[in-house]
Amino acid sequence: MSVPHKADVRHKTGVSHRADWWSHAACRTADPELFFPISAAGPAAEQVARAKAVCARCRVRRDCLAFALATRQVHGVWGGTSPEERQVLLEKGPAAGLGDAVMVS
């Protein structure tokens, strides 16, 4: 399986918010496969935790999460969230009056 790289996805979407966020991302020099585990259970759970640890120290985490929500990223860890966590945000967002730039702690 070919793992999409965050920069490749960013250029294909045309999302207009702060387009330079990727150049400041903590993950830009990390192995992209870390952020795209094969599953959410078993050994992959540790991989997700390691990816989220990178996100936790990232200064553009909000931009990354906003991008992932706006472009409906269904795979990978983006902005410190798993696909399941982003789905919850997307489902609850409209009801809670939240926009695509929701930040989770």
C-alpha positions in Angstrom: 0.0 0.0 0.0 1.3 3.4 -0.9 1.2 5.8 2.0 0.1 9.4 1.0 2.4 12.0 2.3 0.8 15.0 4.0 2.5 17.5 1.6 1.1 15.6 -1.4 -2.4 15.7 0.0 -2.2 19.4 0.9 -1.3 20.5 -2.6 -4.3 18.6 -4.2 -7.0 20.2 -2.1 -6.9 23.9 -2.6 -7.6 24.7 1.1 -7.1 28.4 1.4 -6.3 28.7 5.2 -2.7 29.4 6.1 -1.1 27.6 3.2 2.4 27.6 4.7 1.6 25.6 7.8 3.1 22.4 6.5 6.6 24.0 6.3 6.4 24.4 10.1 5.0 21.0 11.0 6.9 18.8 13.5 6.2 15.8 11.3 7.7 17.1 8.1 10.9 15.2 8.6 9.4 12.2 10.2 8.6 8.9 8.5 5.2 9.4 6.9 4.3 5.7 7.7 4.3 6.6 11.4 1.2 8.7 10.8 -0.6 6.1 8.7 -0.9 2.9 10.8 -2.6 -0.1 9.2 -5.1 -0.4 12.0 -6.2 1.3 15.2 -5.7 -1.8 17.4 -2.9 -4.0 18.6 0.7 -2.9 17.8 -0.8 0.0 15.6 -2.1 1.6 18.8 1.4 2.2 19.9 2.2 3.7 16.5 -0.7 6.1 16.8 0.5 7.1 20.3 4.0 7.8 18.9 2.5 9.9 16.0 0.3 11.8 18.5 3.4 12.5 20.6 5.0 14.2 17.6 1.8 16.2 17.1 1.8 17.2 20.8 5.0 19.2 20.3 3.9 20.7 17.0 3.3 24.5 16.7 0.9 24.1 13.8 -1.2 21.4 15.2 -4.4 23.5 14.9 -3.7 24.2 11.2 -3.1 20.6 10.5 -6.3 19.6 12.3 -8.3 22.3 10.5 -6.9 21.0 7.2 -7.8 17.4 8.0 -11.3 18.4 9.0 -11.9 20.7 6.0 -10.6 18.0 3.5 -12.3 15.1 5.3 -9.1 13.1 5.8 -10.2 9.5 6.6 -6.8 8.0 7.2 -3.9 8.8 9.4 -3.1 11.0 12.4 -3.6 14.7 11.6 -3.4 17.4 14.2 -3.1 14.9 17.0 -6.3 13.1 16.1 -7.1 9.7 14.8 -9.6 9.1 12.0 -12.2 8.1 14.6 -11.6 11.2 16.7 -12.0 13.4 13.6 -15.2 11.7 12.7 -16.6 12.5 16.1 -15.6 16.1 15.7 -17.2 16.3 12.3 -20.4 14.7 13.6 -20.6 16.9 16.7 -19.3 20.1 15.1 -22.4 21.4 13.5 -24.6 20.6 16.5 -22.1 22.2 18.9 -21.6 25.2 16.6 -18.0 24.3 15.9 -16.3 25.1 12.7 -13.7 23.1 10.8 -10.9 24.7 12.9 -11.8 22.8 16.0 -8.9 22.1 18.3 -8.7 19.1 20.6 -6.5 18.9 23.5 
